[in-house]
Amino acid sequence: MKELLAALVGGLLALGGSSLQAWHQRRQAHDERVWTRRADLYTDLLGKPDNRELKAKVQAFASDRVQQLYERYKSAYEERNFYAFENGGTDGTGEFVPPDDDEMRRLDEVFSQRESELVDQVRAELRTGHRL
């Protein structure tokens, strides 16, 4: 009887251990997929701030902090570009030339600062490994 009980307990422990291991592997695979999607998204986000299709991806995969910083970055990008477009001109070859004034320099500085904040956050998050 003791042998039967010992075998039963051993079997239950083995089953529990394998179930725990399977759960852990599924969790790791999920985290890996999300981390990979997030890394791809962050690369796109930094390369194409005015891409409208990014909004859904940002909402789905980006951390709350990256979402906040992205909105600030995108706003600075749009404000800078709008000002440049409205106040710029063309050179002798017809190429667009942004204005060279204090407001344009201020908008460039704000954009650069917000871009740096976003880049720093993205780098920090992607360095953390697979745990989200």
trRosetta pair geometry for C-beta under 8 A, 3 or more apart (Angstrom, degrees):
i j d omega theta_ij theta_ji phi_ij phi_ji
1 4 5.7 -54 -151 35 34 112
1 5 6.4 32 152 -16 66 107
2 5 5.7 -55 -147 39 33 111
2 6 6.1 34 154 -20 67 107
3 6 5.6 -54 -144 38 30 112
3 7 6.2 31 155 -19 64 107
4 7 5.8 -54 -146 37 29 111
4 8 6.3 30 153 -20 63 107
5 8 5.6 -54 -146 37 30 113
5 9 6.3 28 156 -16 65 106
6 9 5.9 -54 -145 39 29 108
6 10 6.1 32 154 -19 63 110
7 10 5.6 -55 -145 39 29 114
7 11 6.2 32 155 -21 63 106
8 11 5.7 -54 -148 35 28 112
8 12 6.4 27 154 -17 63 106
9 12 5.7 -55 -148 37 31 110
9 13 6.3 31 154 -18 65 106
10 13 5.8 -56 -147 37 30 111
10 14 6.3 29 154 -18 65 107
11 14 5.7 -55 -147 37 30 111
11 15 6.2 30 155 -18 65 107
12 15 5.7 -54 -145 38 31 111
12 16 6.2 31 155 -18 65 107
13 16 5.7 -54 -144 39 30 111
13 17 6.2 32 156 -20 64 108
14 17 5.7 -55 -146 37 29 112
14 18 6.3 24 157 -15 64 106
15 18 6.0 -56 -145 39 28 106
15 19 6.3 29 155 -19 64 108
16 19 5.7 -56 -146 37 30 112
16 20 6.3 30 155 -19 65 107
17 20 5.7 -55 -146 37 30 111
17 21 6.3 30 154 -19 64 107
18 21 5.5 -51 -145 38 34 114
18 22 6.3 37 154 -21 65 104
19 22 5.7 -53 -147 35 31 111
19 23 6.4 33 153 -19 64 105
20 23 5.7 -52 -148 35 31 112
20 24 6.3 32 153 -19 64 107
21 24 5.7 -54 -147 37 31 113
21 25 6.4 31 154 -19 65 106
22 25 5.7 -54 -147 37 31 111
22 26 6.4 32 154 -19 64 105
23 26 5.8 -55 -150 36 30 110
23 27 6.3 32 152 -20 64 107
24 27 5.6 -54 -149 36 31 114
24 28 6.4 31 153 -18 65 105
25 28 5.7 -52 -146 37 32 111
25 29 6.3 33 154 -19 65 105
26 29 5.7 -54 -147 37 31 111
26 30 6.3 34 153 -20 64 105
27 30 5.7 -54 -149 35 30 112
27 31 6.3 29 154 -17 64 107
28 31 5.7 -55 -146 39 31 111
28 32 6.2 35 154 -22 64 106
28 130 6.9 47 -152 125 70 150
29 32 5.6 -52 -148 35 30 115
29 33 6.5 31 154 -19 64 103
30 33 5.8 -55 -151 34 31 109
30 34 6.4 24 155 -12 66 107
31 34 5.9 -57 -145 41 31 108
31 35 6.0 33 156 -21 66 109
31 130 4.4 89 133 159 116 100
31 131 6.4 -20 -154 -94 144 35
31 132 6.1 -163 -136 -7 89 97
32 35 5.7 -54 -142 37 27 112
32 36 6.3 28 157 -19 63 107
32 130 5.6 -22 -78 -136 60 132
33 36 5.9 -56 -149 36 28 110
33 37 6.4 26 155 -16 64 107
34 37 5.7 -55 -146 39 32 110
34 38 6.1 33 154 -21 66 108
34 61 6.9 -179 -161 -139 78 94
34 132 5.9 -44 110 -43 136 148
35 38 5.6 -56 -146 38 29 113
35 39 6.3 32 154 -22 64 104
35 126 7.8 120 -168 -131 91 66
35 129 7.8 -58 -120 143 152 38
35 130 4.9 -88 -34 -126 154 66
35 132 6.9 -150 -71 -62 82 101
36 39 5.7 -51 -147 33 30 111
36 40 6.5 29 154 -16 63 105
37 40 5.8 -56 -150 38 31 111
37 41 6.2 33 152 -21 66 108
37 61 5.2 -124 123 -125 108 147
38 41 5.6 -53 -145 37 31 114
38 42 6.2 30 157 -20 66 106
38 61 5.0 -163 -89 163 71 110
38 62 6.9 132 -137 -94 91 45
38 63 7.9 48 -144 -29 133 80
38 125 7.3 -98 150 133 134 124
38 126 7.4 -170 114 -91 105 84
38 132 7.8 152 -29 -105 157 120
39 42 5.9 -54 -145 35 28 109
39 43 6.6 31 154 -20 61 104
39 126 5.6 95 -103 -123 91 118
40 43 5.8 -55 -154 32 31 112
40 44 6.6 27 152 -13 65 106
41 44 5.8 -60 -153 40 33 109
41 45 5.9 37 152 -27 69 109
41 54 7.5 126 -160 -149 86 90
41 57 4.9 -169 -124 153 116 118
41 58 6.9 160 176 -82 125 52
41 61 5.0 155 -13 85 162 136
41 62 6.3 -133 124 -62 139 86
42 45 5.3 -49 -140 34 33 118
42 46 6.5 28 162 -14 64 104
42 62 7.4 124 -76 -106 82 95
42 66 7.1 -74 -102 -153 102 148
42 122 4.5 146 -165 -148 132 121
42 125 7.7 178 -79 74 154 122
42 126 6.7 -129 56 -55 160 124
43 46 6.4 -61 -152 38 26 103
43 47 6.4 12 155 -9 62 117
44 47 5.8 -73 -147 45 30 105
44 48 5.8 -34 179 34 72 109
44 51 7.1 -72 166 56 102 152
44 54 6.1 -173 125 -105 114 113
44 57 7.4 17 75 95 140 156
45 48 7.3 -80 -123 57 14 69
45 49 7.1 50 178 -95 56 62
45 54 5.9 132 -98 -163 72 139
45 58 6.6 102 -101 -87 125 104
45 62 7.4 79 -69 -84 158 132
45 66 7.8 53 127 171 171 116
45 70 6.1 -64 -169 -118 128 124
45 118 7.7 -130 131 169 116 129
45 122 7.5 -175 75 -94 126 140
46 49 7.6 1 -142 -61 21 87
46 115 7.9 97 -142 -157 87 90
46 118 7.0 169 -96 121 90 118
46 119 6.5 79 -118 -93 132 84
46 122 6.8 -91 -52 10 124 172
48 51 3.9 32 138 -20 119 124
48 54 6.6 168 95 -44 102 135
49 70 7.9 -172 -135 -162 90 81
49 73 6.2 -119 -131 129 134 103
49 74 5.2 -172 177 -103 103 73
49 77 4.7 147 111 -32 145 175
50 74 7.3 139 -86 -145 52 91
50 77 6.5 -142 -59 127 90 132
50 78 7.1 127 -102 -80 101 85
50 81 7.8 -9 -72 10 140 165
51 54 4.7 87 90 -17 99 108
52 55 6.2 -26 -176 -5 53 113
53 56 6.9 -46 -175 28 52 103
53 57 7.2 41 138 -6 71 111
54 57 5.4 -68 -155 47 49 110
54 58 5.6 52 150 -28 83 105
55 58 5.7 -54 -145 34 28 111
55 59 6.4 24 157 -15 63 107
56 59 5.8 -57 -148 39 30 109
56 60 6.1 23 155 -16 65 112
57 60 5.7 -60 -141 41 30 108
57 61 5.8 -23 177 24 69 113
57 62 7.6 78 129 -23 67 96
58 61 7.2 -81 -128 54 16 76
58 62 4.6 -12 -159 5 62 134
58 66 7.4 -141 -154 119 91 100
58 67 5.7 126 160 -109 102 81
58 70 5.7 -137 -144 95 141 166
59 62 7.4 -2 -48 36 13 97
59 67 7.0 75 -95 -116 49 128
62 66 4.1 -120 -176 90 109 120
62 67 5.0 140 102 -59 121 78
62 70 6.7 -11 175 -13 169 144
63 66 4.7 92 53 9 80 101
63 67 7.0 -139 94 -7 42 86
63 121 8.0 -135 63 163 123 113
63 125 6.0 -154 -4 -115 138 147
63 132 7.8 -166 -85 -164 100 94
64 67 5.6 -54 -151 34 32 115
64 68 6.6 32 152 -19 65 104
65 68 5.8 -53 -151 35 33 111
65 69 6.3 25 155 -11 66 108
65 121 5.7 -148 128 -158 113 137
65 125 7.9 176 70 -62 118 127
66 69 5.7 -57 -142 45 33 107
66 70 5.8 40 156 -26 67 107
66 118 7.1 83 -144 -148 71 81
66 121 5.6 178 -88 124 74 126
66 122 6.3 84 -117 -80 119 74
66 125 6.7 -47 -52 -10 124 158
67 70 5.7 -54 -143 34 26 113
67 71 6.6 28 157 -20 61 103
68 71 6.0 -56 -155 32 29 109
68 72 6.7 24 151 -13 63 106
69 72 5.6 -55 -150 39 36 111
69 73 6.0 39 151 -21 68 109
69 114 7.2 168 -170 -170 77 81
69 117 5.4 -148 -143 120 120 103
69 118 4.4 164 142 -93 118 77
69 121 5.4 154 11 23 165 154
70 73 5.5 -55 -144 39 31 114
70 74 6.0 31 157 -19 67 107
70 118 6.2 99 -79 -126 54 128
71 74 5.8 -52 -140 38 28 110
71 75 6.2 32 157 -21 62 108
72 75 5.8 -55 -148 36 28 113
72 76 6.5 26 155 -16 63 106
72 114 5.0 -146 126 -143 99 126
72 117 7.4 -17 88 78 134 138
72 118 7.8 -170 70 -58 97 106
73 76 5.9 -58 -150 37 28 108
73 77 6.2 32 151 -22 64 108
73 111 7.7 80 -153 -151 62 64
73 114 4.5 178 -95 140 63 110
73 115 5.8 103 -136 -83 110 53
73 117 7.5 -154 -68 67 102 97
73 118 4.7 -2 -58 -38 146 146
74 77 5.4 -52 -147 35 32 117
74 78 6.3 29 156 -16 66 106
75 78 5.9 -56 -146 38 28 107
75 79 6.2 26 157 -18 64 110
76 79 5.8 -55 -141 39 29 110
76 80 6.1 30 159 -19 64 109
76 107 7.3 164 -169 -167 79 73
76 110 5.0 -151 -138 125 121 98
76 111 4.3 171 143 -95 113 64
76 114 4.6 150 12 30 153 150
76 115 7.8 -121 85 -36 135 79
77 80 6.0 -59 -149 37 23 109
77 81 6.3 15 157 -12 62 112
77 111 6.0 104 -80 -132 52 113
78 81 5.9 -59 -143 41 28 107
78 82 6.1 30 158 -22 65 108
79 82 5.9 -53 -143 35 27 111
79 83 6.4 25 158 -16 62 107
79 107 6.1 -144 116 -141 96 115
79 110 7.8 -27 80 92 130 137
80 83 6.0 -59 -151 37 27 108
80 84 6.3 25 154 -18 64 110
80 104 7.8 89 -152 -148 81 63
80 107 4.1 156 -105 154 81 114
80 108 6.4 108 -137 -75 130 48
80 110 7.4 -171 -64 69 110 100
80 111 4.8 -15 -36 -51 152 138
81 84 5.6 -54 -144 38 32 112
81 85 6.1 32 157 -20 66 107
82 85 5.8 -57 -147 37 28 110
82 86 6.1 19 159 -13 65 112
83 86 6.0 -61 -143 42 27 106
83 87 5.9 -15 171 16 66 119
83 99 7.5 -83 145 31 89 122
83 103 6.4 -133 -174 133 143 113
83 104 6.4 -173 123 -95 122 71
83 107 5.6 -177 46 -43 149 170
84 87 6.7 -80 -135 54 18 85
84 88 5.0 24 173 -37 65 124
84 98 4.0 -42 -144 -126 108 107
84 99 6.6 -152 -126 15 55 81
84 104 6.5 89 -88 -126 79 109
84 107 7.8 -148 -42 94 89 145
85 88 6.2 -38 -109 25 16 111
87 98 7.7 45 85 -168 86 64
87 99 4.2 -25 122 -35 108 138
87 101 7.5 -70 147 23 141 130
87 103 7.8 56 46 80 171 127
87 104 7.3 -140 86 -64 132 111
88 96 5.9 46 133 -176 138 90
88 97 5.7 -180 -170 88 101 48
88 98 4.5 -65 -97 -119 123 36
88 99 5.4 -121 -84 -33 58 68
89 96 7.7 165 98 -150 25 54
89 97 5.6 -17 71 60 70 98
89 99 7.7 82 -2 -80 83 68
90 93 7.9 -128 169 71 97 48
90 94 5.3 -14 -178 -148 135 34
90 95 6.3 141 -155 68 79 32
90 96 6.0 -50 -98 -95 72 39
90 97 6.3 133 -128 9 18 91
91 94 7.3 -51 66 18 63 16
91 95 5.1 -7 36 58 106 89
91 97 5.1 94 -45 -39 90 128
98 104 5.8 145 148 -151 111 141
99 103 7.5 12 95 68 133 97
99 104 4.8 -177 82 -44 89 141
100 104 6.6 -87 -111 60 19 144
101 104 5.2 96 54 10 70 102
101 105 7.2 -134 101 -2 36 91
102 105 5.7 -58 -148 40 33 111
102 106 6.2 35 153 -22 67 105
103 106 5.6 -52 -147 35 32 113
103 107 6.3 30 154 -17 65 106
104 107 5.7 -54 -145 39 31 110
104 108 6.3 36 153 -21 64 105
105 108 5.6 -51 -146 36 32 114
105 109 6.4 34 153 -21 64 105
106 109 5.7 -55 -150 35 31 112
106 110 6.4 30 153 -17 65 104
107 110 5.7 -49 -144 36 33 111
107 111 6.3 35 155 -18 64 107
108 111 5.7 -56 -148 39 29 112
108 112 6.2 29 155 -19 65 108
109 112 5.7 -54 -145 37 29 111
109 113 6.3 30 155 -20 64 107
110 113 5.8 -56 -148 36 29 111
110 114 6.4 21 157 -12 65 108
111 114 6.0 -61 -146 41 28 105
111 115 6.1 31 155 -21 65 109
112 115 5.6 -54 -144 36 29 113
112 116 6.4 31 155 -21 63 105
113 116 5.8 -55 -151 34 29 111
113 117 6.6 31 151 -20 63 104
114 117 5.5 -48 -147 33 36 114
114 118 6.4 35 154 -17 65 105
115 118 5.8 -57 -150 38 31 110
115 119 6.2 31 153 -19 66 108
116 119 5.7 -54 -142 39 30 111
116 120 6.2 33 158 -21 65 107
117 120 5.9 -56 -148 35 27 111
117 121 6.5 24 155 -16 62 108
118 121 5.9 -58 -149 37 30 109
118 122 6.2 30 155 -19 66 108
119 122 5.8 -55 -145 37 30 111
119 123 6.2 29 157 -18 65 108
120 123 5.9 -57 -148 38 28 110
120 124 6.3 29 154 -21 63 108
121 124 5.6 -55 -147 36 31 112
121 125 6.3 26 157 -16 65 107
122 125 6.0 -59 -148 38 28 107
122 126 6.2 18 159 -11 65 112
123 126 6.1 -62 -142 42 27 104
123 127 6.2 29 158 -22 64 112
124 127 5.9 -61 -150 34 26 112
124 128 7.1 39 152 -39 60 99
125 128 5.9 -43 -160 6 36 117
128 131 6.5 -94 141 63 105 81
